[in-house]
């Protein structure tokens, strides 16, 4: 009886990929996101912290070009309106609620994406039934702008 091949632990796979890159492996390339050409990120495995504004947040990716965070609001919870100096994309990962841009509310649910231009107030409001999980994609990374000053 044959089963699925045993999977290599992720840390060993990462180190093997890094070694292959350093040794000039033809199919492996360096990049700015973790140093290897491809990797899987599982949101539920990333650490979650409570932000000063209230919701729970997971940092997903952070490079000079982009910052991605997973913002999770409990039913009825609000991420207050605020401005950022960069463009933002809101991708609804799970649940439903509202994206607020300036004085406009857009009802959204899993699979929806809403762009928000830089320097325009924006926020989030979870629906009343379920958690509201949103990937917040900022480009370029606003932390990079701070470091340039």
Secondary structure as UniProt FT lines:
FT   HELIX           10..22
FT   TURN            23..24
FT   TURN            26..27
FT   TURN            32..35
FT   HELIX           43..45
FT   STRAND          49..50
FT   TURN            52..53
FT   STRAND          56..62
FT   STRAND          67..73
FT   TURN            75..76
FT   STRAND          78..82
FT   STRAND          87..94
FT   STRAND          96..101
FT   TURN            102..103
FT   STRAND          104..109
FT   TURN            110..111
FT   STRAND          113..116
FT   TURN            118..119
FT   STRAND          122..126
FT   STRAND          132..139
FT   HELIX           142..148
//
